[in-house]
Amino acid sequence: MKIFVAGAWDPKIATHFQDEIEALGQLLAKRDHSVIMGPGSGIVRYIMKGFRSIPNRKGKIIFYLPKSAELIRTGEDLSPFADKIVKTNDDYLTRTLRMSRSADALGAITGGAGTLYEMIGMMFLKKPVAVLQSCGGVYCASRFLGGLRDYVKFARTPLAMIDYLETTNIKTNIPEDGIDWYDA
């Protein structure tokens, strides 16, 4: 599977969840998944550290780059280097949609508005989403956003996140079934 990993760009925020983020990277590598991310200095460094600590892994780290002007404007850091780089020449919103379409699932640790946007995009594409419980803003916000919480797995550990993403029946994760998540 290709798993879109989302979370904080801010290294100060990501540092608080370093152990969990590295554990997620290790699990993804051990289970031969590829990781889709944008480059950055937040969760990216810890996902890569965990992922690369597993020898003989089959999965790849894939960065999706927006157009150069966007990277310069936001100061998004291109290091450390990925196994594959997709240069989209898109703005950030379009790049996120491209990443979501390419991914099979999304796992989030920390993050804020951008991570919520990525989660909602995956849900519209009817793909599973898992969030590490009690890991900051994105967890709190997604719990608050009414029906959104009914379509996201809130996992206690990185292992529970991966188990859900690998085994969920997406038919139970479709916003159109059951709850009207626009009005919840």
C-alpha positions as CSV (number, residue, x, y, z in Angstrom):
1,M,0.0,0.0,0.0
2,K,0.9,3.6,-0.4
3,I,0.2,5.5,2.8
4,F,-0.1,9.3,2.9
5,V,1.4,10.4,6.2
6,A,0.2,13.7,7.4
7,G,1.1,15.9,10.4
8,A,2.8,19.0,11.7
9,W,5.4,20.8,9.6
10,D,6.7,22.5,12.8
11,P,9.6,20.7,14.2
12,K,8.8,21.9,17.7
13,I,5.4,20.2,17.6
14,A,6.7,17.1,15.9
15,T,9.4,16.7,18.6
16,H,6.7,16.0,21.2
17,F,5.6,12.9,19.3
18,Q,9.0,11.8,18.0
19,D,8.8,8.2,19.5
20,E,5.3,7.6,18.0
21,I,6.2,9.1,14.6
22,E,9.4,7.0,14.4
23,A,7.4,3.9,15.4
24,L,4.9,4.6,12.6
25,G,7.8,4.9,10.1
26,Q,9.2,1.6,11.3
27,L,5.9,-0.2,11.0
28,L,5.3,1.1,7.5
29,A,8.7,-0.2,6.4
30,K,8.3,-3.5,8.2
31,R,5.0,-4.1,6.4
32,D,6.5,-3.1,3.0
33,H,4.3,0.0,2.6
34,S,5.5,3.1,0.7
35,V,5.1,6.5,2.3
36,I,3.7,9.6,0.5
37,M,4.6,12.9,2.0
38,G,5.5,16.5,1.2
39,P,9.1,17.4,2.2
40,G,9.4,19.3,5.5
41,S,11.1,19.6,8.8
42,G,8.3,18.4,11.1
43,I,7.0,14.8,11.1
44,V,8.9,14.0,7.9
45,R,12.3,13.7,9.6
46,Y,11.0,11.2,12.2
47,I,9.0,9.1,9.7
48,M,12.1,8.9,7.6
49,K,14.3,8.0,10.5
50,G,12.0,5.2,11.6
51,F,11.4,4.0,8.0
52,R,15.1,4.0,7.1
53,S,16.1,2.1,10.3
54,I,14.5,-1.0,8.8
55,P,17.0,-2.9,6.6
56,N,15.8,-4.6,3.3
57,R,12.6,-2.6,3.2
58,K,10.6,-2.8,0.0
59,G,8.6,0.4,0.3
60,K,9.7,3.8,-0.8
61,I,9.6,7.3,0.6
62,I,7.8,9.4,-2.0
63,F,7.9,13.2,-1.8
64,Y,5.4,15.3,-3.8
65,L,6.7,18.8,-4.5
66,P,4.5,21.8,-5.3
67,K,5.8,24.4,-7.7
68,S,9.1,26.0,-6.7
69,A,7.5,29.4,-5.8
70,E,5.4,27.6,-3.2
71,L,8.4,25.9,-1.6
72,I,10.2,29.3,-1.4
73,R,7.1,31.1,-0.1
74,T,6.5,28.7,2.8
75,G,10.1,27.7,3.5
76,E,9.4,24.0,3.1
77,D,12.6,22.1,3.6
78,L,13.6,19.6,1.0
79,S,15.9,17.6,3.2
80,P,16.2,14.8,4.1
81,F,16.0,13.2,0.7
82,A,13.3,10.8,-0.5
83,D,13.6,7.6,-2.6
84,K,11.4,9.2,-5.3
85,I,10.3,12.8,-6.0
86,V,7.2,13.7,-7.9
87,K,7.4,17.3,-9.1
88,T,3.8,18.4,-9.6
89,N,4.2,22.1,-10.4
90,D,1.0,22.5,-8.5
91,D,-0.1,24.9,-5.7
92,Y,-0.4,23.2,-2.3
93,L,-4.2,22.5,-2.6
94,T,-3.8,20.8,-5.9
95,R,-0.7,18.9,-4.8
96,T,-2.6,17.6,-1.8
97,L,-5.4,16.3,-4.1
98,R,-2.8,14.6,-6.3
99,M,-1.2,12.9,-3.2
100,S,-4.6,11.8,-2.0
101,R,-5.5,10.2,-5.3
102,S,-2.2,8.4,-5.4
103,A,-2.5,7.1,-1.8
104,D,-4.4,4.1,-0.6
105,A,-4.9,5.4,3.0
106,L,-3.9,8.3,5.3
107,G,-2.3,8.2,8.7
108,A,-2.0,11.4,10.8
109,I,0.1,12.3,13.8
110,T,-0.2,15.9,15.0
111,G,-1.0,18.6,12.5
112,G,-3.6,21.3,12.1
113,A,-5.7,22.8,9.3
114,G,-3.6,21.3,6.5
115,T,-3.8,17.9,8.0
116,L,-7.6,18.2,8.4
117,Y,-7.9,19.2,4.7
118,E,-5.9,16.1,3.8
119,M,-8.1,13.9,5.9
120,I,-11.3,15.3,4.5
121,G,-9.9,14.9,0.9
122,M,-9.2,11.2,1.6
123,M,-12.7,10.7,3.0
124,F,-14.3,12.2,-0.1
125,L,-12.2,9.8,-2.2
126,K,-13.5,7.0,0.1
127,K,-10.1,6.0,1.5
128,P,-9.4,5.0,5.1
129,V,-8.0,7.5,7.6
130,A,-6.4,6.9,11.0
131,V,-5.3,9.4,13.6
132,L,-3.2,8.8,16.6
133,Q,-5.2,9.7,19.7
134,S,-4.2,12.5,21.9
135,C,-1.5,13.8,19.6
136,G,-2.4,17.4,19.3
137,G,-4.5,19.8,17.2
138,V,-5.7,17.5,14.4
139,Y,-7.0,14.9,16.9
140,C,-8.9,17.5,18.9
141,A,-10.2,19.3,15.8
142,S,-11.4,16.1,14.1
143,R,-13.1,15.0,17.3
144,F,-14.9,18.3,17.4
145,L,-16.0,18.3,13.8
146,G,-19.3,16.4,14.1
147,G,-19.7,13.6,11.7
148,L,-16.0,13.6,10.7
149,R,-15.3,11.6,13.8
150,D,-17.6,8.8,12.6
151,Y,-15.3,8.1,9.6
152,V,-11.9,8.3,11.1
153,K,-10.2,5.7,13.2
154,F,-8.8,7.2,16.4
155,A,-6.0,4.8,17.3
156,R,-4.1,4.5,20.6
157,T,-0.9,3.4,19.0
158,P,0.9,3.5,15.6
159,L,0.3,-0.3,15.4
160,A,-3.5,0.2,15.8
161,M,-3.3,2.9,13.0
162,I,-1.6,0.5,10.5
163,D,-3.8,-2.4,11.4
164,Y,-6.9,-0.3,10.7
165,L,-5.6,1.1,7.4
166,E,-4.6,-2.4,6.2
167,T,-7.8,-4.2,7.2
168,T,-10.7,-1.7,7.1
169,N,-13.7,-2.3,4.9
170,I,-14.0,1.0,3.2
171,K,-17.7,0.6,2.8
172,T,-18.0,1.4,6.6
173,N,-16.0,4.5,6.0
174,I,-18.1,6.2,3.4
175,P,-19.6,9.6,4.4
176,E,-22.7,9.1,2.3
177,D,-23.7,6.0,4.3
178,G,-25.5,6.6,7.6
179,I,-24.7,9.9,9.1
180,D,-25.1,13.2,7.2
181,W,-21.6,14.5,8.1
182,Y,-22.3,17.9,6.6
183,D,-24.9,18.6,9.3
184,A,-23.7,16.6,12.3
